[in-house]
Amino acid sequence: MKAMARTDKSVLNSWWWSADRLTLIALVVLAVIGIMLVTAASPSVAERIGLPPFYFVTRQFVFFALSVAMMFSFSLMGRKAVWRTAFVILVASMVLLAITVLFGASIKGATRWISFMGFSLQPSEFVKPAFAVTSAWLMARHGNKEKFPGHQMAFGLYLVILCLLLLQPDFGMSVLISCIWGAQLFLSGVPMILIFLLLGLGVLGFFGAYTFFPHVAVRVKGFLNPATSENYQVQKSLDAFGNGGFFGTGPGQGQVKMTLPDAHADFIFAVAGEEFGMLFVLALVFLFCFIIIRSIIRIYRSEDLFIILGASGLLVQFGLQSLIHMGSSLQLLPAKGMTLPFISYGGSSLLAMGVGMGMLLALTRKQKSVRA
């Protein structure tokens, strides 16, 4: 194609020849599947709370379009633009996170949302990708520039974010941020003794959360003793998978979603299992694995420490969040209200994923020094 000749130096043409288009397509396919599953799961939820049947579906369509547009826009950026934009987003998100802690509405004992002009925003969703990229830049700067305290600055940033999250409280998001920072620290080449020390502190942190945060203790006890009443949604989720079998009950034919409060969000994986069956669920898991493995291959080809750390942090967020959602639905992990990337209903989650995966696509673009 003459319009896409390699000699053309335009931004769009450079993107065409350097971006991982297969990963972009896979991410868009995930988001389309998300619309399909929200359409199947949400009408019953909307009717239970007195909303029009397709209230959540309509909003998901809007957020889908915005998310894909943001993902494409961010994927056009160069490495400098990525970390500079991430830093701006991180500062803004941390300010909003502090405002949420002070003035946000309390829902189910947690203060995680801030509302304005009829729109609810969860700032912590945007903190994740922005922190992953900013932390990566600081650590890479530490390795490339003598006497620059990048590791110390990244650690200080991590502690501030961790404190803000625990004040909400949001233990699941705190674990996710900790894993992003820990993975980047490991990849940056710090001594293994420090990694083992941090793992030990992580174990102590878990016991501290179990002791001082009642909702954490309730969920852990529910995981260890499934018969408790607090485990209602997980039991319903398991019933959904049991009803679905290999091929599912058919689109819109699921029954468990009628009594599953968070069927469109925190337990949408169960709706997929009941209505589309185990084979569909395995195909969905394969799609997540394809995105992660293909991105890892692209990262492996790079010699730029910032790209390695930034892309790895974004992948840890994407992969671990998916694992937590799926594991909670199947009672393989303690129940945690966490969205399934690009699948669950949620404007903040979908938009933040668009930002994060757009940054991943930008960081994994082929570099001139790397053979195609």
Summary of the structure (lengths in Angstrom):
residues: 372
radius of gyration: 20.8
end to end distance: 19.0
largest distance: 65.2
contacts: 1245
relative contact order: 0.16
helix: 72%
strand: 3%
